Amino acid sequence: MRLEALDGLVAPDFPHTPASHHDPLPADLSARIAGGDARAFGAFHRGELVGFTVVVQAKERWEVDRTAVDRRWRGQGVAQAVKASSVLDTYADGVRVWGTGGAAVNTASRRMNEALGFVLEPFWLALVPPVGWREYAESGPGGMRVES
C-alpha cells in the first residue's frame, strides 16, 4: 500500500474539531522530501505499509504533519515506533526541537506523545463562527433580527 492510499484509508478516523482535522497530503510532498524540507517514516509488514509519520521543517523546529496507522495494526506500538524514528533521525542531524499536534479527544495519541517526551503546551481557545452572518444575527442575545 502506498502512503497516499493509507492516508486516505485512515482519514475518516482523524478527529474533527475546530483545531484538528484531516487534510489531504500536500501535493508537493515528494518534492519537499527530495529537497530535505520533509521526511516520511514507515512501518511495514511483509512489504505492506501499515503506518507512517510525516515531518516537515518549520522554522526552528520539525513539526509532525501526521501519523497514521492501519486500523488492523493500532494499539501495537506502530505509531510510536514511526514517530520515534522521525525524532531519532532528525536528532542525528542536529535537530533539538520538535512539535506535534493532537486533539484532546484522541487519548491514545496524547499518551503516545507524552511517552515520547513531547510536552503538552497550553491549550488554546478555538473560536468558530456561525455558519453565516444571517445565522449569527438571528442567534439571540447580541444578535439583531434580520428581515428579508
Salt bridges, closest charged atoms under 4 A:
GLU4 OE1 - ARG2 NH2 3.37
ASP7 OD2 - HIS22 NE2 3.04
ASP7 OD1 - ARG66 NH1 3.07
ASP13 OD2 - ARG71 NE 2.86
ASP13 OD2 - ARG74 NH2 2.84
ASP23 OD1 - HIS21 NE2 3.18
GLU48 OE2 - ARG72 NH2 3.00
GLU63 OE1 - ARG61 NH2 2.99
ASP65 OD2 - ARG66 NE 2.63
ASP70 OD2 - ARG72 NH2 2.77
ASP89 OD2 - ARG39 NH1 2.61
ASP93 OD2 - ARG39 NH2 2.69
GLU121 OE2 - ARG61 NH1 3.72
GLU147 OE2 - ARG145 NE 3.86
